[in-house]
Amino acid sequence: MTNPKFELHVKKSKQKPIFTLCTTFRNDMQKLLLLSCVLSLFVTAAMASAWVYYSPQDNSFQVEFPKKPKVTTSEQQSSYGLLSVHAATVQQRQSNNVVTFNITYSEYPEGTVTSDNARAAKSALDGAVQGIGQSGLVSLRSVEEIEIQGFPGRFSFFVNDKDGDVIIVKNILVNNRLYALQVQVKSGHEQHAKVTRFLESFQLFVN
């Protein structure tokens, strides 16, 4: 009589040994810690480079700066009389160079210059460009007529005769108020993303 064949089936456990679980847990914790540090650095860098919107008390416009601007008001004599010039400025170091972001605005006396009067508007805008060029410090490189939200303006490029810096100016005449957005950068950096972002962020809120 033939003895039946007995086979021993051993079921392998899928449970990992204790030391393997501990090692895996430790590795996972190290990865989480590393991820947390990376995210912390990313958030810190993002906060340091966060742009801010600036708007005056009358909320007539807004423009985006790479950081909170310094706000000043001064008096300036002009052919139209004494004007109050309001300014917001940021100076920021970029690749060992200082970049200046600036917006100024002032209002012409009532009945002198308005954006509705094409002849007066052209004279004021062309005069603003010529005034910068006649300072004796910069040379006009190019200028073109522009329109922003239906209001006339000028977009001009100047070169600093002393250090070669490029000054980009965007003038807009809104009713009797003249705006001037200005960026000063080293030559060759005119198309930098920050320059474009600042100049294109300007938005009017006109009733």
Backbone torsions as a table, in degrees:
resi	resn	phi	psi	omega
1	MET	NA	130.4	-175.2
2	THR	-85.8	129.1	178.1
3	ASN	-69.3	135.1	179.3
4	PRO	-64.9	147.2	-179.3
5	LYS	-86.3	122.5	177.8
6	PHE	-102.5	132.5	177.7
7	GLU	-115.6	135.8	-179.6
8	LEU	-96.7	116.7	-179.9
9	HIS	-100.8	118.5	179.3
10	VAL	-106.6	118.9	-179.5
11	LYS	-86.5	118.9	-179.1
12	LYS	-76.8	132.2	179.1
13	SER	-79.2	136.2	177.8
14	LYS	-86.4	-4.3	-178.4
15	GLN	-74.5	131.5	-178.6
16	LYS	-74.4	149.0	175.9
17	PRO	-61.0	158.2	-177.2
18	ILE	-58.7	-43.4	-177.0
19	PHE	-66.6	-31.9	178.3
20	THR	-69.2	-41.0	177.8
21	LEU	-62.2	-40.5	-180.0
22	CYS	-65.2	-41.9	179.6
23	THR	-65.2	-43.1	179.0
24	THR	-62.8	-42.5	179.0
25	PHE	-62.3	-43.5	-180.0
26	ARG	-63.7	-42.2	178.9
27	ASN	-64.3	-40.0	178.9
28	ASP	-64.5	-40.4	179.2
29	MET	-65.3	-38.3	178.2
30	GLN	-64.6	-39.4	178.4
31	LYS	-65.7	-41.7	179.2
32	LEU	-64.9	-40.0	179.0
33	LEU	-63.9	-43.0	179.2
34	LEU	-64.2	-42.7	178.6
35	LEU	-62.5	-40.8	179.0
36	SER	-62.3	-41.2	179.3
37	CYS	-65.5	-42.1	179.6
38	VAL	-63.4	-45.2	178.9
39	LEU	-63.4	-38.7	178.8
40	SER	-63.0	-43.3	177.9
41	LEU	-64.8	-38.8	-179.6
42	PHE	-64.8	-45.0	-179.6
43	VAL	-65.2	-41.3	179.1
44	THR	-62.1	-44.5	179.0
45	ALA	-64.8	-39.7	179.9
46	ALA	-64.8	-40.5	179.2
47	MET	-67.1	-36.4	-179.4
48	ALA	-67.5	-30.2	-176.8
49	SER	-104.5	13.6	-177.0
50	ALA	-69.2	132.3	177.0
51	TRP	-84.2	154.1	-180.0
52	VAL	-129.1	147.1	176.6
53	TYR	-88.7	135.3	174.3
54	TYR	-112.6	136.3	176.3
55	SER	-144.1	137.8	179.6
56	PRO	-71.8	176.6	-176.9
57	GLN	-62.3	-30.4	-179.2
58	ASP	-84.4	-0.7	178.0
59	ASN	54.0	34.2	-178.3
60	SER	-78.7	-17.1	179.5
61	PHE	-161.1	169.5	170.4
62	GLN	-143.9	151.3	178.5
63	VAL	-147.9	149.2	-174.9
64	GLU	-99.9	129.5	177.9
65	PHE	-114.1	154.9	177.5
66	PRO	-69.3	-13.8	172.6
67	LYS	-161.9	176.0	-177.7
68	LYS	-61.9	125.2	-176.5
69	PRO	-81.3	159.2	172.5
70	LYS	-88.5	127.3	-174.9
71	VAL	-107.3	130.9	179.9
72	THR	-138.5	163.0	173.9
73	THR	-136.7	134.5	-180.0
74	SER	-139.8	168.4	177.8
75	GLU	-106.1	138.4	-178.7
76	GLN	-137.5	130.4	179.2
77	GLN	-79.3	137.8	178.8
78	SER	-141.5	175.7	178.5
79	SER	-67.7	-13.3	179.0
80	TYR	-99.0	3.1	-178.3
81	GLY	110.9	-168.6	-178.8
82	LEU	-78.9	125.3	-177.8
83	LEU	-114.9	143.1	172.4
84	SER	-88.4	121.2	-178.0
85	VAL	-107.2	117.0	178.7
86	HIS	-98.5	137.2	-175.8
87	ALA	-139.1	149.2	172.3
88	ALA	-133.1	126.4	-171.0
89	THR	-136.2	143.2	173.1
90	VAL	-133.6	131.3	171.5
91	GLN	-113.5	128.5	-175.3
92	GLN	-136.9	134.3	178.7
93	ARG	-79.8	133.4	-177.6
94	GLN	-144.9	114.2	-178.7
95	SER	52.6	50.0	178.5
96	ASN	66.2	13.6	177.1
97	ASN	-123.7	152.2	178.1
98	VAL	-99.0	124.8	178.2
99	VAL	-107.8	132.7	-179.5
100	THR	-110.7	125.7	174.9
101	PHE	-111.7	129.9	-173.9
102	ASN	-149.2	141.8	169.7
103	ILE	-132.8	134.5	175.0
104	THR	-126.9	155.3	173.2
105	TYR	-152.8	146.9	178.1
106	SER	-149.4	160.7	-176.9
107	GLU	-116.1	131.6	175.4
108	TYR	-75.2	150.8	177.8
109	PRO	-57.7	146.3	179.9
110	GLU	-55.4	136.7	177.2
111	GLY	84.6	4.8	179.8
112	THR	-104.4	-59.2	-177.7
113	VAL	-133.4	131.3	173.4
114	THR	-142.7	155.1	179.6
115	SER	-70.7	-16.6	178.2
116	ASP	-75.3	-23.3	179.5
117	ASN	-95.0	101.9	-173.9
118	ALA	-57.7	-41.5	-178.0
119	ARG	-67.2	-45.6	179.7
120	ALA	-66.9	-37.7	179.2
121	ALA	-64.7	-43.8	179.0
122	LYS	-61.5	-42.5	-179.5
123	SER	-63.3	-43.3	-178.6
124	ALA	-67.7	-43.5	-178.4
125	LEU	-68.9	-44.8	177.7
126	ASP	-64.2	-36.6	178.8
127	GLY	-65.9	-35.4	178.5
128	ALA	-64.3	-42.0	178.7
129	VAL	-67.7	-46.7	-179.1
130	GLN	-63.6	-34.0	180.0
131	GLY	-61.8	-39.1	177.6
132	ILE	-67.6	-43.3	-179.2
133	GLY	-66.3	-28.1	-178.3
134	GLN	-87.3	5.5	179.8
135	SER	-69.4	-19.2	-178.2
136	GLY	83.9	0.0	-178.4
137	LEU	-106.1	-23.7	-177.3
138	VAL	-133.5	161.4	177.4
139	SER	-120.2	135.5	179.3
140	LEU	-71.9	127.0	178.7
141	ARG	-99.1	-41.4	178.3
142	SER	-161.9	155.7	176.7
143	VAL	-150.7	142.7	177.9
144	GLU	-142.2	151.5	177.3
145	GLU	-78.9	137.5	178.9
146	ILE	-133.5	172.0	176.1
147	GLU	-141.0	130.6	179.8
148	ILE	-124.9	117.3	-179.1
149	GLN	51.7	36.8	176.8
150	GLY	88.0	-0.2	-178.9
151	PHE	-107.1	143.8	-176.1
152	PRO	-74.1	152.3	179.6
153	GLY	-160.0	-178.0	177.0
154	ARG	-136.6	142.8	176.3
155	PHE	-121.8	113.0	-172.3
156	SER	-131.1	153.2	177.9
157	PHE	-120.8	133.6	176.9
158	PHE	-125.8	157.9	175.2
159	VAL	-121.7	129.3	177.7
160	ASN	-69.9	121.6	-175.7
161	ASP	-68.1	-18.5	-176.7
162	LYS	-88.3	-51.5	-174.8
163	ASP	-114.3	-2.1	177.4
164	GLY	81.7	2.9	177.8
165	ASP	-60.8	151.8	178.0
166	VAL	-102.4	132.3	177.0
167	ILE	-113.6	119.6	-179.8
168	ILE	-105.4	125.9	-175.8
169	VAL	-127.2	132.0	175.3
170	LYS	-120.2	112.2	178.7
171	ASN	-102.1	138.7	176.6
172	ILE	-137.4	132.3	177.6
173	LEU	-105.4	118.6	-178.8
174	VAL	-121.8	108.5	-172.6
175	ASN	57.3	-114.6	178.8
176	ASN	-109.5	16.8	-179.8
177	ARG	-107.9	130.5	179.1
178	LEU	-106.2	122.4	176.5
179	TYR	-101.3	147.9	174.3
180	ALA	-140.4	110.3	172.8
181	LEU	-94.0	134.5	-174.6
182	GLN	-140.4	136.8	174.2
183	VAL	-130.1	132.8	175.8
184	GLN	-116.1	121.5	-176.9
185	VAL	-137.2	166.2	174.5
186	LYS	-69.2	147.8	179.4
187	SER	-56.9	134.8	-178.5
188	GLY	99.4	-11.2	-179.6
189	HIS	-108.1	15.9	-177.2
190	GLU	-61.8	-29.8	-176.9
191	GLN	-97.2	13.7	-179.9
192	HIS	-59.8	147.2	-175.9
193	ALA	-58.5	-35.9	-179.3
194	LYS	-67.8	-37.4	178.6
195	VAL	-63.3	-48.2	179.8
196	THR	-63.0	-43.2	-178.7
197	ARG	-60.4	-44.4	-179.8
198	PHE	-64.0	-51.0	-175.5
199	LEU	-65.0	-34.6	-177.0
200	GLU	-87.5	-7.9	-177.8
201	SER	-82.7	-12.8	-177.1
202	PHE	-63.1	129.5	-178.4
203	GLN	-140.4	132.0	179.8
204	LEU	-92.9	146.6	172.7
205	PHE	-124.3	86.6	-174.5
206	VAL	-111.3	131.4	179.1
207	ASN	-71.0	NA	NA
